[in-house]
């Protein structure tokens, strides 16, 4: 392995791409900590640092957005507006004819869709940053949000002025656009997928704090039993074994495929015979990737945010609404977990139906003179592919559901902090593993072009 790494850095082009990628990721991490001057960061940290529902929702949103919502920074929105714009246009491309035709135009259509994505990102940034600032100002209700505004930027009533509010909105919007530009520079001049690497960098940056917390004052290298407010040697061993098992499971399902055998027809041209080869059509077990977990988490945040806003405005309603709000508490509610699993299954099938079209695949196979043995080209092939996708999507959805609730189960059973258990499943682990494999594959492509063996080859 060390010899392969040495070879990687001896290739000038690949070495330049890697160092440029690291430099751009370093710039992202610097901007990640630059705060907005009009927000009192100490007061905001106190507001989101406790176990309040507002703080839990903020921390949950930061996982898959490469953002720092717990501190109002110039990169506070992260890259999530760009991802949202990309998802919206991808979904519209399946139901809106002009976008569908534009997507079939090849490189020209792709550039046009990217242009529309950037414009939509700016609009989403303006809306999200405005609501984010307003949410910070009203956090806690009853004027409790006033104290998170720095005194130098308030009016006579102690509120953030409209001018500074607009300044904060424009600053956060520019921060997200800059992150989008960084991701595109990594795509063009660096190595790997830029947007995915930004998200992965945000996830991995939380690991040192989680490791320090794991081995902090509450940990002991002696047998103390499970629970009791301290983590003994047996708890640490269980966490280590569980982490390895979950990572292996994620790798297995992420790389898992159902290979459909295909046969190409023979073509005789002159004295030569072409085709007749037996190949495979790979269908991934987890066709939808991490999107179902992101969709399910985002959707379940909506009722929690609305209920907390209503409770903040109408304190006398808390007696009736607090039990309902507790149902959407990710850490302790069985109702939340059941809804979470149900939504993951729904979005797995929904996203697979959007991204994989059996009829289109069948027509492409027919056009290339390829068929699946035992099934006629056309409708029979499309029906067979759809049946196979329904079965393997069920397996992929079940695995995603298991991975998604592992952090909650581990935290409840072993009494471990959620900051630690978040690396045992859910969005963080899936994104980290998927991006790592994609990065290794990109590096392997450079090595194979120069007749070197890949990093994962023995």
N, C-alpha and C positions, 0 to 999 in steps of 0.2 A: 504493500500500500504506500509506504514512504517513497519507494522508487517511482510509483505512478504519479504521486504528487510532485515529485521533483521534475518529472517529464512535463507535467502540466505547466509549470512555471518556466520551463526552458523554451517553450514555444512563444515567440515574441507577440504574435497577434493575440493569442489566448491570454497571455500574461497582461497585456495592455487592457483587454476587456475586463478581466477580473479586478484589476486595480481601479479602473474607472468606475466599475459598479460599486466597489467598496467606498470610493470617494463620494459618490452621489448618495449612498446610504448614510454615510457620515454626516453629510449636509442635512439630510432629513432628520437625523437624530438631534442635531444642534437646534434646528428650528422647532423641534418637538417640545423644547423646554423654554422657548421665548414667550413670555406671557403678554397678554393684553394689558396695557397700563391702566385702563379704567376699571379693572376688577381687582378687588382686594383678595389676593390669592390665599392668604392665611385664613381669612373668613370663609372662602369657598371650600378650602380643604377641610375645615371643621364641619361644614355642612354636608359634604359628600363622604367624609371619612368615617362617619358612624354607620350604624346598621339600619339607617332609615331606608324606606323603599326608594326614595329619590336617588340616594347614593348607590344602591344595588343596581338600579336601572342604568345609571351612568356607567358603572363599571362593566356591566354586561354589554353595553353598546360599544365600548372602546375595544373589545376583543377583536371584532372583525372589521374595524374601520381604520386601523393604523392611526388612531387619533388619541388625544389627551383631553377628553371631555371633563375629567375630574379637575383639571386646571385649565382655565380659559386662556389658550395660547393661540398663536397665529396659525398653527396647524390643528386647531381644536376640532374641526370637522373631519380631519383625516381625508381619506380617499373614498369614503363611502358615497358622496354625491356622484362621483364619476362611475362607480359601480352601479348605483341605482339608475343612472342615465343609460348605461350599457344594457342593463337588464330590461328596462322599459322599451328600448328600441328593438331588442332581440325578440321580446314578446310581440311587439307591434308588427315585426317582420313576418310573423306567422299568420297574422289575421288581416293585415292591411296590404292590399295589392301593390300600391306603388313601392313600399319598402321591400316587399318580397321580390319584385322585379329588379329593384336596385341591387339587392343582395346577390342576384344571379349574374350581374354584369362583370363579375371578377374584380380585378384590382381597382378599376375606376369606381365601381359601386362601393367597394370597401372604404375607399378614401372619402367618398361623399358621406357615408354613414358615420365615419369617425368625425367628420366636421359637424354633423348634426349632434353627435354625442357631446362634443365640446360645448356647443351652444346650450344644450339642455343641462349640462353640468353647471354652467354659470347660473342659470335660472334656479336650479335646485339649491345651489349654494346660497343664493340670496335669501331664499325662503327659509331654509334650514337654519342659517346663521341668525336671522331675525328672531325666529321662534326660540332658538337656543338662548339668545341673550334675554329675551322676555321671560323664559322659564327660569333662568338664573335669578332675575330680579324678583320674581314672585315665589321663589322656592321657600317653602315653609309657611306661606300665607300670613295674613295679618300684619303685613309690613315687615316680615322677618327677612325678606330678600334685600331690603334697603341696606343692611349692614355689609353686604358683600361688595358694594360699590365704593371705590376709593374716593376719599373726601375731596380731592382736587378736581374731580370730574362731575360733581353733583351741582344741582341748582339750589335755590333757596329752600325748596321743600325737601332736600336731601335725596332726590332721585337723579338718576343718570339722565343728562340732557339729551335731546333728540339728535343734536349734532354728534355727540360722542357715541351714541347708539349706532348711527349710520357709519361712523368711522370704524367701530368694532365689526359691523356687518361686512363692510368692504374689505377690511383687513383679513378676516377669516375666509372670505371668498377668494381673495388673491392667494392666500396660503394654500387652499385646496387646488387652485389652478396651477400654482407652482409645483405642487406634488404631482399633479397630472403630467406636467412637463418633465419632471424628473423621471417618472415612469416611462415616458416615451423615449427619453434619452438612453435609458438603460436598455430598452427594447432595440434601439437602432445601433448604439455604439457599445453597449455592455454585453453581459451574458445573462440569460434567463429572462423571465417575464417581469417587467419592471413593477407593475402594480402589485403582483403577488409577492415580490420580494419586499416591497414596502410594508405590506401587512405582516409578512413573516418576521421582519426586523422588529416591528412593534411587539409581536408576541414573544420573541426570544429575549427582548430587552427586559421583560418582566421576570425572567427566570432567576437572575441573581437575587432579587428581593425575595422571591418565593423560597429559594434555597436557604437564604439567611434566616428567614422566618421558620423554615422547617427545622433547622439546627439551632434555633434560638433558645431562649430561657425555658420554653415549655417542653423541650426535648431532653431526653436522658438516655444514656447508653446502658441502661440497666432495665431489668424486667419489672415493669410497673403495671402490667395489665392494660386492657383496652379501655378507653374512656377515662373518666376521672379528671379531665382537664389537662392532662400531660401526655406526651407521646414517648413511650418507652421503646426499647430495642425491638420488641416484637412488632410494634406499630410501624417502625421504620422499615423493617424487613418486609412486612406485608405491602407497604407502599412501593418499595423497590420492585418486588416481584410483580405486583399489579401493573406498574408502569411498563415494564418490559413486555408483559402479556398483552396489554392494550396496544402498544406500539406494533408488536408483531401482527396482531389482528388487523390493525389499520393498514399495514403494509400489504397483508395478504388480500384484503378486500379491494384495496386501491389498485393493485396490480392484477387482481383476478379477472379472468375473461372466460366467456363461453364461446368456443371456437366452432363456427358453423362450417362444415366442409363444403367447398364449392369446386365445380369442374368447368373448365373453359373448353369451348368447342374447338375442334381441329379445323384449320384452314390450309388448303393446299394451294400454293402459289408456285407454278412451275414444277420444279423437282423438290421443292422444300415444303415441309409440313410445319405449320405454326400452331401454337396453342396445345390443347389437350392436357394442360398441367392441372394438377390437383392442389388447390390452395385452401386457405381458411379465411372466413369472415369473422374478425374478432368483435364480440359484443361484451362491453365491460359490465361487470356485476354492479358497480356503482356508477351508472351512466350520468347521474345528476350531480355528482361531486358533493361539494359542501353546501350547495345552494338550498336544499330543503331545510337544513338546520338554521341557516341565516333567515330564511323566510319565516319559519315557525317562531324563532326567537323574536323577530321584529314584530310579528303579528300579535304575539302575547304581551308585548310591551305596551301596546295601545290601550287596552282596558286598564292596565296598572297605572299608566300616566293619567288617564282621564279620571279614574277614581281618586287618585291622590290630589289632582287639581280641584275636584269637587269638594273633597274633605277639607282642603285648605281654605276654600272660599266659604263653605258652609260647615262650620265646626260642629253645629248641633246635629248634623247629619251623620257624624262619625259613628254613632252607636249602631246605625243601620248599615252603613257602607263599609265599615272596617272589617266585618266578617267576610264580605264579598271581596274586598281588597286582599285579604289574607289568602283567598283561594288562588290568587295569581302571584303568590310569593314563591319564587323558584326554589328556595331552600327548604321549605317545610311543608308545602302543600302537595297532597297526592293528586288533587284535581288538576293542578298545573302540570304534573308529570303525565297524566293521562291525556290531557289536551295536547301537550307537547308531542307525545308519540303519535297521536292521531293526525296532527298537522304534518309531521314529518312524512308519514305514509302518504298523505294526500299530495304533498308537494313533490315527493319522489316520482309518483305516477304522472303528475301534472308536468313537471320539468322534463321527464323522459318523453312524454308525448309531444312536447314542444321541440326538443332537440333531436329526436330520432323519428324519422318518417319512414315506416316500412314500405309504403308504396313507392316513395322516391328511391329508396335503396334497391327495391325490386326492379324498377325501370332502369336504373344505372347498370345493374348486373345484366339485364337483358340487352342493353345497348352494347355492352362490351363482349357479348357472346358467352357469358358465364351463367351457370345455373346451379341450383342446389340439387344433388342427386335425390330422386324420389319425388320431386315437386316441380310442377310445370312453371315455366317463367310467367311472371305477371301476377294475377290475383292470388293463385295458390301459394306462391313464394311469399307475397306480402302477408297473407294470413298466418303462415308458419312463423315468419319473423316476429309478427306482433304477439303470437302466443308465447314464443320464447322470451321476448322482452317482458311480458307480464310476469312470467315466473321468476326470472332472475332479478327483476325490479323488486319483487316481494322480499327476496333474500337481502338485497342491498338496503332496502328500507328498514328491515328488521335490524340489520347491523348498525345503521346510522342511529336508530332509536336507542340501541344498547349503548353505543358510544356516547350519545348525547346525555343520558341520565347517569352515566358512571360517576361524574364529579359530584352530583347531588347525593348519590347513594353512599359514596365513600366518605363525604363530609358528614353525613348524618350518622353512619355506623361507627366511624372511627373518631369522630369529633375533631376532624382536621379542618383548618381554615379553607375557605373557598378559593383564596388566592393560590393555594398549593394544589388543591384538587382540580383546578381548571386545566392543568397540564396532563390530566389523566383521561381526557376525552373531550367531546364537544368540538366546537369550531376550531379552537386553538390547535389541537393535535392534528386534526384532519388537514388544516391549511399547511401546517409545518411539514407534515409528511409529503403531501402532494407537491408543494413547491420544491422541497428538497429533491424529490425524484425527478421533477422537471429540470432542475438545475443540473443534476448529474447527467441527465440525458443530453442536455445541450453541450456539456463539456465532453461527453463521450463522442458526440458527432465530430467535434474538432479533432479529437485524438484518432478516430477511425479514418478520417480523411488523410491523415499522415501516417497510416499503417501502424498505429499503436493500439494496444488493447485498451478497452474501456475500464473505468474505475471499478465497476462491479463484476468484471470478468476475472475468473481465476487464472 
